[in-house]
Amino acid sequence: MKDELLFKIGQSIRYLRLKKDYSQEELGFRADLSTNALSAIERGNYNIRIKTLYKIAEALNVNIEDILNCKF
């Protein structure tokens, strides 16, 4: 069973990534994450740490709040 919150955060990251026209590889490189890790995060299959969330937000040039409050 998927955790609904993790799934929503993952979909928010995916939405913002696609809005920036970044591939998973490019965002992974910018955030110092593997493509596999980023894929798991976007699917909601990974319990993301605050530090990782911060690195992703920084790589997307958004605030963490933008990820958590994303309306898509």
N, CA, C and O atoms as a CHARMM CRD file, in Angstrom:
* protein
*
  288
    1    1 MET  N      0.83700  -1.18600   0.00000 PROA 1      0.00000
    2    1 MET  CA     0.00000   0.00000   0.00000 PROA 1      0.00000
    3    1 MET  C      0.88100   1.24900   0.00000 PROA 1      0.00000
    4    1 MET  O      1.79700   1.37400   0.81300 PROA 1      0.00000
    5    2 LYS  N      0.59900   2.15300  -0.90500 PROA 2      0.00000
    6    2 LYS  CA     1.36500   3.38300  -1.00100 PROA 2      0.00000
    7    2 LYS  C      0.94400   4.37200   0.07400 PROA 2      0.00000
    8    2 LYS  O     -0.22200   4.44900   0.46200 PROA 2      0.00000
    9    3 ASP  N      1.92400   5.11800   0.53500 PROA 3      0.00000
   10    3 ASP  CA     1.66000   6.21400   1.44900 PROA 3      0.00000
   11    3 ASP  C      1.20200   7.40500   0.61700 PROA 3      0.00000
   12    3 ASP  O      1.93500   7.87500  -0.25300 PROA 3      0.00000
   13    4 GLU  N      0.00100   7.88900   0.87800 PROA 4      0.00000
   14    4 GLU  CA    -0.59400   8.96000   0.07800 PROA 4      0.00000
   15    4 GLU  C      0.23800  10.24200   0.10400 PROA 4      0.00000
   16    4 GLU  O      0.37500  10.90200  -0.92600 PROA 4      0.00000
   17    5 LEU  N      0.79100  10.60300   1.25000 PROA 5      0.00000
   18    5 LEU  CA     1.60200  11.81500   1.35400 PROA 5      0.00000
   19    5 LEU  C      2.86400  11.69800   0.51400 PROA 5      0.00000
   20    5 LEU  O      3.20900  12.62600  -0.21700 PROA 5      0.00000
   21    6 LEU  N      3.56000  10.56200   0.61100 PROA 6      0.00000
   22    6 LEU  CA     4.77400  10.37000  -0.18800 PROA 6      0.00000
   23    6 LEU  C      4.45800  10.38800  -1.67400 PROA 6      0.00000
   24    6 LEU  O      5.22800  10.91800  -2.47400 PROA 6      0.00000
   25    7 PHE  N      3.32200   9.80800  -2.03700 PROA 7      0.00000
   26    7 PHE  CA     2.91100   9.80900  -3.43900 PROA 7      0.00000
   27    7 PHE  C      2.66300  11.23600  -3.93300 PROA 7      0.00000
   28    7 PHE  O      3.09300  11.59500  -5.02900 PROA 7      0.00000
   29    8 LYS  N      1.97400  12.04900  -3.13200 PROA 8      0.00000
   30    8 LYS  CA     1.69300  13.43500  -3.51700 PROA 8      0.00000
   31    8 LYS  C      2.97100  14.25500  -3.63600 PROA 8      0.00000
   32    8 LYS  O      3.11000  15.05600  -4.56000 PROA 8      0.00000
   33    9 ILE  N      3.90700  14.05900  -2.70500 PROA 9      0.00000
   34    9 ILE  CA     5.18400  14.76800  -2.77900 PROA 9      0.00000
   35    9 ILE  C      5.92800  14.35000  -4.04700 PROA 9      0.00000
   36    9 ILE  O      6.48600  15.19000  -4.75200 PROA 9      0.00000
   37   10 GLY  N      5.93300  13.06700  -4.32700 PROA 10     0.00000
   38   10 GLY  CA     6.59600  12.56700  -5.53000 PROA 10     0.00000
   39   10 GLY  C      5.99200  13.12600  -6.80000 PROA 10     0.00000
   40   10 GLY  O      6.71300  13.50300  -7.72400 PROA 10     0.00000
   41   11 GLN  N      4.66600  13.18200  -6.85000 PROA 11     0.00000
   42   11 GLN  CA     3.99900  13.72800  -8.02800 PROA 11     0.00000
   43   11 GLN  C      4.25600  15.23300  -8.16400 PROA 11     0.00000
   44   11 GLN  O      4.34200  15.75500  -9.27500 PROA 11     0.00000
   45   12 SER  N      4.37300  15.90600  -7.05300 PROA 12     0.00000
   46   12 SER  CA     4.68900  17.32400  -7.07200 PROA 12     0.00000
   47   12 SER  C      6.09200  17.54500  -7.63500 PROA 12     0.00000
   48   12 SER  O      6.30500  18.44400  -8.44900 PROA 12     0.00000
   49   13 ILE  N      7.03900  16.72900  -7.20200 PROA 13     0.00000
   50   13 ILE  CA     8.41000  16.82700  -7.72300 PROA 13     0.00000
   51   13 ILE  C      8.40300  16.54300  -9.21600 PROA 13     0.00000
   52   13 ILE  O      9.04600  17.25300  -9.99000 PROA 13     0.00000
   53   14 ARG  N      7.68100  15.51000  -9.62100 PROA 14     0.00000
   54   14 ARG  CA     7.59700  15.16400 -11.04500 PROA 14     0.00000
   55   14 ARG  C      7.01300  16.32500 -11.84900 PROA 14     0.00000
   56   14 ARG  O      7.54100  16.68200 -12.90200 PROA 14     0.00000
   57   15 TYR  N      5.92500  16.91300 -11.35200 PROA 15     0.00000
   58   15 TYR  CA     5.28400  18.04300 -12.03000 PROA 15     0.00000
   59   15 TYR  C      6.26500  19.20700 -12.19800 PROA 15     0.00000
   60   15 TYR  O      6.39200  19.76600 -13.28800 PROA 15     0.00000
   61   16 LEU  N      6.95300  19.56600 -11.11900 PROA 16     0.00000
   62   16 LEU  CA     7.90300  20.68100 -11.17700 PROA 16     0.00000
   63   16 LEU  C      9.08900  20.34700 -12.07800 PROA 16     0.00000
   64   16 LEU  O      9.60900  21.22200 -12.76900 PROA 16     0.00000
   65   17 ARG  N      9.51700  19.09100 -12.07200 PROA 17     0.00000
   66   17 ARG  CA    10.62700  18.66800 -12.93700 PROA 17     0.00000
   67   17 ARG  C     10.23100  18.81200 -14.40500 PROA 17     0.00000
   68   17 ARG  O     10.99100  19.34800 -15.21200 PROA 17     0.00000
   69   18 LEU  N      9.04300  18.33200 -14.74200 PROA 18     0.00000
   70   18 LEU  CA     8.59100  18.42900 -16.12800 PROA 18     0.00000
   71   18 LEU  C      8.34100  19.87500 -16.54800 PROA 18     0.00000
   72   18 LEU  O      8.56100  20.24100 -17.70300 PROA 18     0.00000
   73   19 LYS  N      7.88200  20.68600 -15.60700 PROA 19     0.00000
   74   19 LYS  CA     7.66300  22.11000 -15.88000 PROA 19     0.00000
   75   19 LYS  C      8.98300  22.79200 -16.25000 PROA 19     0.00000
   76   19 LYS  O      9.00500  23.70300 -17.07700 PROA 19     0.00000
   77   20 LYS  N     10.08300  22.34500 -15.62900 PROA 20     0.00000
   78   20 LYS  CA    11.41600  22.88300 -15.93400 PROA 20     0.00000
   79   20 LYS  C     12.03800  22.19900 -17.15400 PROA 20     0.00000
   80   20 LYS  O     13.12600  22.56600 -17.59800 PROA 20     0.00000
   81   21 ASP  N     11.32900  21.19500 -17.68600 PROA 21     0.00000
   82   21 ASP  CA    11.79700  20.41500 -18.83300 PROA 21     0.00000
   83   21 ASP  C     13.10200  19.66800 -18.51600 PROA 21     0.00000
   84   21 ASP  O     14.00000  19.57600 -19.35300 PROA 21     0.00000
   85   22 TYR  N     13.18400  19.13600 -17.28000 PROA 22     0.00000
   86   22 TYR  CA    14.32800  18.32800 -16.86100 PROA 22     0.00000
   87   22 TYR  C     13.95700  16.85300 -16.97000 PROA 22     0.00000
   88   22 TYR  O     12.83800  16.45300 -16.64900 PROA 22     0.00000
   89   23 SER  N     14.90600  16.06300 -17.42600 PROA 23     0.00000
   90   23 SER  CA    14.73300  14.61600 -17.35800 PROA 23     0.00000
   91   23 SER  C     15.04600  14.17200 -15.92500 PROA 23     0.00000
   92   23 SER  O     15.58700  14.94300 -15.13300 PROA 23     0.00000
   93   24 GLN  N     14.70600  12.94200 -15.60800 PROA 24     0.00000
   94   24 GLN  CA    15.07200  12.41600 -14.29000 PROA 24     0.00000
   95   24 GLN  C     16.59300  12.39500 -14.14000 PROA 24     0.00000
   96   24 GLN  O     17.11900  12.66000 -13.05800 PROA 24     0.00000
   97   25 GLU  N     17.29000  12.08200 -15.21900 PROA 25     0.00000
   98   25 GLU  CA    18.75800  12.06700 -15.17100 PROA 25     0.00000
   99   25 GLU  C     19.31700  13.44400 -14.85600 PROA 25     0.00000
  100   25 GLU  O     20.21900  13.58300 -14.03000 PROA 25     0.00000
  101   26 GLU  N     18.77600  14.46500 -15.52000 PROA 26     0.00000
  102   26 GLU  CA    19.27500  15.82400 -15.29200 PROA 26     0.00000
  103   26 GLU  C     18.99400  16.29800 -13.86700 PROA 26     0.00000
  104   26 GLU  O     19.87300  16.86300 -13.21500 PROA 26     0.00000
  105   27 LEU  N     17.77300  16.06900 -13.38200 PROA 27     0.00000
  106   27 LEU  CA    17.46100  16.47600 -12.01400 PROA 27     0.00000
  107   27 LEU  C     18.29300  15.67800 -11.01900 PROA 27     0.00000
  108   27 LEU  O     18.77800  16.22300 -10.02700 PROA 27     0.00000
  109   28 GLY  N     18.45500  14.39600 -11.28400 PROA 28     0.00000
  110   28 GLY  CA    19.29100  13.57400 -10.41800 PROA 28     0.00000
  111   28 GLY  C     20.71600  14.09900 -10.34400 PROA 28     0.00000
  112   28 GLY  O     21.31000  14.14600  -9.26700 PROA 28     0.00000
  113   29 PHE  N     21.26100  14.49100 -11.48100 PROA 29     0.00000
  114   29 PHE  CA    22.61200  15.05800 -11.51900 PROA 29     0.00000
  115   29 PHE  C     22.67400  16.35300 -10.72000 PROA 29     0.00000
  116   29 PHE  O     23.59100  16.55500  -9.92300 PROA 29     0.00000
  117   30 ARG  N     21.70500  17.22300 -10.93300 PROA 30     0.00000
  118   30 ARG  CA    21.68800  18.52200 -10.24100 PROA 30     0.00000
  119   30 ARG  C     21.51300  18.36500  -8.72200 PROA 30     0.00000
  120   30 ARG  O     22.04900  19.15300  -7.94300 PROA 30     0.00000
  121   31 ALA  N     20.75300  17.33200  -8.31400 PROA 31     0.00000
  122   31 ALA  CA    20.47300  17.11900  -6.88600 PROA 31     0.00000
  123   31 ALA  C     21.39400  16.07500  -6.27100 PROA 31     0.00000
  124   31 ALA  O     21.25900  15.75200  -5.09100 PROA 31     0.00000
  125   32 ASP  N     22.32500  15.54500  -7.04900 PROA 32     0.00000
  126   32 ASP  CA    23.25900  14.52200  -6.58200 PROA 32     0.00000
  127   32 ASP  C     22.51800  13.27200  -6.09500 PROA 32     0.00000
  128   32 ASP  O     22.79300  12.73900  -5.02000 PROA 32     0.00000
  129   33 LEU  N     21.56500  12.82400  -6.92900 PROA 33     0.00000
  130   33 LEU  CA    20.78900  11.61400  -6.64400 PROA 33     0.00000
  131   33 LEU  C     20.85900  10.70100  -7.86200 PROA 33     0.00000
  132   33 LEU  O     21.01400  11.17100  -8.98900 PROA 33     0.00000
  133   34 SER  N     20.74500   9.42000  -7.63400 PROA 34     0.00000
  134   34 SER  CA    20.68900   8.49300  -8.76400 PROA 34     0.00000
  135   34 SER  C     19.32500   8.59100  -9.43100 PROA 34     0.00000
  136   34 SER  O     18.34400   9.00800  -8.81500 PROA 34     0.00000
  137   35 THR  N     19.27900   8.21000 -10.67200 PROA 35     0.00000
  138   35 THR  CA    18.01300   8.18700 -11.39700 PROA 35     0.00000
  139   35 THR  C     17.04500   7.21700 -10.73600 PROA 35     0.00000
  140   35 THR  O     15.84600   7.48400 -10.66500 PROA 35     0.00000
  141   36 ASN  N     17.56500   6.08800 -10.24900 PROA 36     0.00000
  142   36 ASN  CA    16.70500   5.10900  -9.57000 PROA 36     0.00000
  143   36 ASN  C     16.07900   5.69700  -8.31100 PROA 36     0.00000
  144   36 ASN  O     14.89700   5.48300  -8.04600 PROA 36     0.00000
  145   37 ALA  N     16.86800   6.43700  -7.53800 PROA 37     0.00000
  146   37 ALA  CA    16.34900   7.05300  -6.31000 PROA 37     0.00000
  147   37 ALA  C     15.27400   8.08800  -6.64900 PROA 37     0.00000
  148   37 ALA  O     14.22300   8.13000  -6.01100 PROA 37     0.00000
  149   38 LEU  N     15.54200   8.91100  -7.64400 PROA 38     0.00000
  150   38 LEU  CA    14.57400   9.93800  -8.03400 PROA 38     0.00000
  151   38 LEU  C     13.28400   9.30300  -8.55700 PROA 38     0.00000
  152   38 LEU  O     12.19000   9.78600  -8.26700 PROA 38     0.00000
  153   39 SER  N     13.41400   8.23700  -9.31500 PROA 39     0.00000
  154   39 SER  CA    12.24400   7.52500  -9.81800 PROA 39     0.00000
  155   39 SER  C     11.40400   6.97500  -8.65900 PROA 39     0.00000
  156   39 SER  O     10.17800   7.08500  -8.67300 PROA 39     0.00000
  157   40 ALA  N     12.05900   6.39000  -7.66900 PROA 40     0.00000
  158   40 ALA  CA    11.35100   5.85500  -6.49900 PROA 40     0.00000
  159   40 ALA  C     10.65900   6.97100  -5.71700 PROA 40     0.00000
  160   40 ALA  O      9.54700   6.78700  -5.22200 PROA 40     0.00000
  161   41 ILE  N     11.31200   8.11900  -5.60600 PROA 41     0.00000
  162   41 ILE  CA    10.71800   9.26500  -4.90800 PROA 41     0.00000
  163   41 ILE  C      9.47300   9.73500  -5.65000 PROA 41     0.00000
  164   41 ILE  O      8.43600   9.97600  -5.03200 PROA 41     0.00000
  165   42 GLU  N      9.56700   9.86400  -6.95800 PROA 42     0.00000
  166   42 GLU  CA     8.43100  10.34500  -7.74600 PROA 42     0.00000
  167   42 GLU  C      7.24700   9.37600  -7.70600 PROA 42     0.00000
  168   42 GLU  O      6.09600   9.80000  -7.80900 PROA 42     0.00000
  169   43 ARG  N      7.52400   8.09400  -7.55900 PROA 43     0.00000
  170   43 ARG  CA     6.44300   7.10400  -7.47400 PROA 43     0.00000
  171   43 ARG  C      5.88000   6.99000  -6.06100 PROA 43     0.00000
  172   43 ARG  O      4.87400   6.31200  -5.85400 PROA 43     0.00000
  173   44 GLY  N      6.51400   7.64300  -5.08800 PROA 44     0.00000
  174   44 GLY  CA     6.05700   7.57600  -3.70400 PROA 44     0.00000
  175   44 GLY  C      6.50900   6.31800  -2.99500 PROA 44     0.00000
  176   44 GLY  O      5.94000   5.94200  -1.97000 PROA 44     0.00000
  177   45 ASN  N      7.52800   5.66200  -3.53000 PROA 45     0.00000
  178   45 ASN  CA     8.03300   4.41900  -2.95200 PROA 45     0.00000
  179   45 ASN  C      9.25300   4.61600  -2.07100 PROA 45     0.00000
  180   45 ASN  O      9.91500   3.64500  -1.70500 PROA 45     0.00000
  181   46 TYR  N      9.55600   5.84500  -1.72900 PROA 46     0.00000
  182   46 TYR  CA    10.75700   6.14000  -0.94900 PROA 46     0.00000
  183   46 TYR  C     10.40800   7.17900   0.09900 PROA 46     0.00000
  184   46 TYR  O      9.84500   8.22700  -0.21800 PROA 46     0.00000
  185   47 ASN  N     10.74400   6.88600   1.34600 PROA 47     0.00000
  186   47 ASN  CA    10.48900   7.82800   2.42700 PROA 47     0.00000
  187   47 ASN  C     11.57900   8.89700   2.39500 PROA 47     0.00000
  188   47 ASN  O     12.66500   8.71300   2.94400 PROA 47     0.00000
  189   48 ILE  N     11.27500  10.00200   1.75000 PROA 48     0.00000
  190   48 ILE  CA    12.26500  11.04000   1.46700 PROA 48     0.00000
  191   48 ILE  C     12.68900  11.76200   2.74300 PROA 48     0.00000
  192   48 ILE  O     11.86100  12.07700   3.59800 PROA 48     0.00000
  193   49 ARG  N     13.96500  12.01200   2.85300 PROA 49     0.00000
  194   49 ARG  CA    14.50700  12.77700   3.98400 PROA 49     0.00000
  195   49 ARG  C     14.41000  14.26500   3.69600 PROA 49     0.00000
  196   49 ARG  O     14.34700  14.68600   2.54100 PROA 49     0.00000
  197   50 ILE  N     14.40000  15.03900   4.74400 PROA 50     0.00000
  198   50 ILE  CA    14.34400  16.50400   4.60000 PROA 50     0.00000
  199   50 ILE  C     15.54700  17.00800   3.80700 PROA 50     0.00000
  200   50 ILE  O     15.39900  17.89000   2.96100 PROA 50     0.00000
  201   51 LYS  N     16.72600  16.46700   4.06600 PROA 51     0.00000
  202   51 LYS  CA    17.92200  16.90000   3.33900 PROA 51     0.00000
  203   51 LYS  C     17.79400  16.61300   1.84800 PROA 51     0.00000
  204   51 LYS  O     18.20600  17.42300   1.01800 PROA 51     0.00000
  205   52 THR  N     17.22800  15.47100   1.51400 PROA 52     0.00000
  206   52 THR  CA    17.03700  15.12000   0.11000 PROA 52     0.00000
  207   52 THR  C     15.99900  16.03000  -0.52300 PROA 52     0.00000
  208   52 THR  O     16.18000  16.47900  -1.65500 PROA 52     0.00000
  209   53 LEU  N     14.92700  16.30500   0.18200 PROA 53     0.00000
  210   53 LEU  CA    13.90500  17.21500  -0.30700 PROA 53     0.00000
  211   53 LEU  C     14.49800  18.59800  -0.55500 PROA 53     0.00000
  212   53 LEU  O     14.17500  19.24500  -1.55000 PROA 53     0.00000
  213   54 TYR  N     15.36100  19.04900   0.34300 PROA 54     0.00000
  214   54 TYR  CA    16.02800  20.34300   0.18700 PROA 54     0.00000
  215   54 TYR  C     16.90700  20.34600  -1.06200 PROA 54     0.00000
  216   54 TYR  O     16.90400  21.31700  -1.81900 PROA 54     0.00000
  217   55 LYS  N     17.66100  19.26300  -1.28300 PROA 55     0.00000
  218   55 LYS  CA    18.54400  19.17400  -2.46100 PROA 55     0.00000
  219   55 LYS  C     17.72400  19.20200  -3.75600 PROA 55     0.00000
  220   55 LYS  O     18.12800  19.82800  -4.73500 PROA 55     0.00000
  221   56 ILE  N     16.58900  18.53100  -3.75700 PROA 56     0.00000
  222   56 ILE  CA    15.73100  18.52300  -4.94300 PROA 56     0.00000
  223   56 ILE  C     15.14700  19.92000  -5.17600 PROA 56     0.00000
  224   56 ILE  O     15.13300  20.40900  -6.30600 PROA 56     0.00000
  225   57 ALA  N     14.67200  20.55200  -4.11800 PROA 57     0.00000
  226   57 ALA  CA    14.12300  21.91000  -4.23800 PROA 57     0.00000
  227   57 ALA  C     15.18100  22.87200  -4.76800 PROA 57     0.00000
  228   57 ALA  O     14.90000  23.69800  -5.63600 PROA 57     0.00000
  229   58 GLU  N     16.38300  22.76000  -4.24800 PROA 58     0.00000
  230   58 GLU  CA    17.48100  23.62000  -4.69600 PROA 58     0.00000
  231   58 GLU  C     17.79400  23.36700  -6.17500 PROA 58     0.00000
  232   58 GLU  O     18.01900  24.31100  -6.93300 PROA 58     0.00000
  233   59 ALA  N     17.80700  22.10100  -6.58100 PROA 59     0.00000
  234   59 ALA  CA    18.08600  21.75400  -7.96900 PROA 59     0.00000
  235   59 ALA  C     16.99100  22.26000  -8.90700 PROA 59     0.00000
  236   59 ALA  O     17.26400  22.59300 -10.06000 PROA 59     0.00000
  237   60 LEU  N     15.75200  22.31700  -8.41400 PROA 60     0.00000
  238   60 LEU  CA    14.63000  22.82700  -9.21500 PROA 60     0.00000
  239   60 LEU  C     14.49000  24.34000  -9.10600 PROA 60     0.00000
  240   60 LEU  O     13.67600  24.94700  -9.80200 PROA 60     0.00000
  241   61 ASN  N     15.28500  24.94500  -8.23200 PROA 61     0.00000
  242   61 ASN  CA    15.23600  26.38200  -7.98900 PROA 61     0.00000
  243   61 ASN  C     13.86100  26.81500  -7.48100 PROA 61     0.00000
  244   61 ASN  O     13.29100  27.81000  -7.93000 PROA 61     0.00000
  245   62 VAL  N     13.34300  26.02300  -6.51800 PROA 62     0.00000
  246   62 VAL  CA    12.07200  26.33200  -5.86300 PROA 62     0.00000
  247   62 VAL  C     12.27600  26.18900  -4.35800 PROA 62     0.00000
  248   62 VAL  O     13.29900  25.67000  -3.91200 PROA 62     0.00000
  249   63 ASN  N     11.30800  26.64900  -3.58400 PROA 63     0.00000
  250   63 ASN  CA    11.32300  26.44400  -2.14300 PROA 63     0.00000
  251   63 ASN  C     10.72000  25.08200  -1.82300 PROA 63     0.00000
  252   63 ASN  O      9.93600  24.54500  -2.60600 PROA 63     0.00000
  253   64 ILE  N     11.08200  24.53300  -0.68800 PROA 64     0.00000
  254   64 ILE  CA    10.47800  23.26700  -0.25900 PROA 64     0.00000
  255   64 ILE  C      8.96200  23.42700  -0.17400 PROA 64     0.00000
  256   64 ILE  O      8.21800  22.49700  -0.48500 PROA 64     0.00000
  257   65 GLU  N      8.51100  24.59600   0.24200 PROA 65     0.00000
  258   65 GLU  CA     7.08000  24.85800   0.33800 PROA 65     0.00000
  259   65 GLU  C      6.38900  24.70600  -1.01900 PROA 65     0.00000
  260   65 GLU  O      5.23800  24.27900  -1.09500 PROA 65     0.00000
  261   66 ASP  N      7.10600  25.06100  -2.08700 PROA 66     0.00000
  262   66 ASP  CA     6.54100  24.92600  -3.42900 PROA 66     0.00000
  263   66 ASP  C      6.28400  23.45700  -3.75900 PROA 66     0.00000
  264   66 ASP  O      5.30800  23.13000  -4.43500 PROA 66     0.00000
  265   67 ILE  N      7.15600  22.57900  -3.28200 PROA 67     0.00000
  266   67 ILE  CA     6.96600  21.15200  -3.49800 PROA 67     0.00000
  267   67 ILE  C      5.80700  20.65300  -2.64900 PROA 67     0.00000
  268   67 ILE  O      4.94900  19.91800  -3.13600 PROA 67     0.00000
  269   68 LEU  N      5.77900  21.04600  -1.39100 PROA 68     0.00000
  270   68 LEU  CA     4.75400  20.55300  -0.47800 PROA 68     0.00000
  271   68 LEU  C      3.36600  21.10100  -0.76800 PROA 68     0.00000
  272   68 LEU  O      2.36600  20.45100  -0.46400 PROA 68     0.00000
  273   69 ASN  N      3.29500  22.29100  -1.35400 PROA 69     0.00000
  274   69 ASN  CA     2.00500  22.93500  -1.61900 PROA 69     0.00000
  275   69 ASN  C      1.62100  22.92500  -3.08400 PROA 69     0.00000
  276   69 ASN  O      0.69000  23.62600  -3.47900 PROA 69     0.00000
  277   70 CYS  N      2.30100  22.16200  -3.88400 PROA 70     0.00000
  278   70 CYS  CA     2.09000  22.18000  -5.32200 PROA 70     0.00000
  279   70 CYS  C      0.66100  21.77100  -5.67800 PROA 70     0.00000
  280   70 CYS  O      0.13700  20.76900  -5.19000 PROA 70     0.00000
  281   71 LYS  N      0.06500  22.55900  -6.52000 PROA 71     0.00000
  282   71 LYS  CA    -1.26900  22.28000  -7.04600 PROA 71     0.00000
  283   71 LYS  C     -1.08600  21.90800  -8.50700 PROA 71     0.00000
  284   71 LYS  O     -0.69900  22.73900  -9.32800 PROA 71     0.00000
  285   72 PHE  N     -1.36300  20.66900  -8.81700 PROA 72     0.00000
  286   72 PHE  CA    -1.19900  20.24000 -10.22000 PROA 72     0.00000
  287   72 PHE  C     -2.43500  19.55100 -10.73400 PROA 72     0.00000
  288   72 PHE  O     -2.47000  19.12700 -11.89000 PROA 72     0.00000
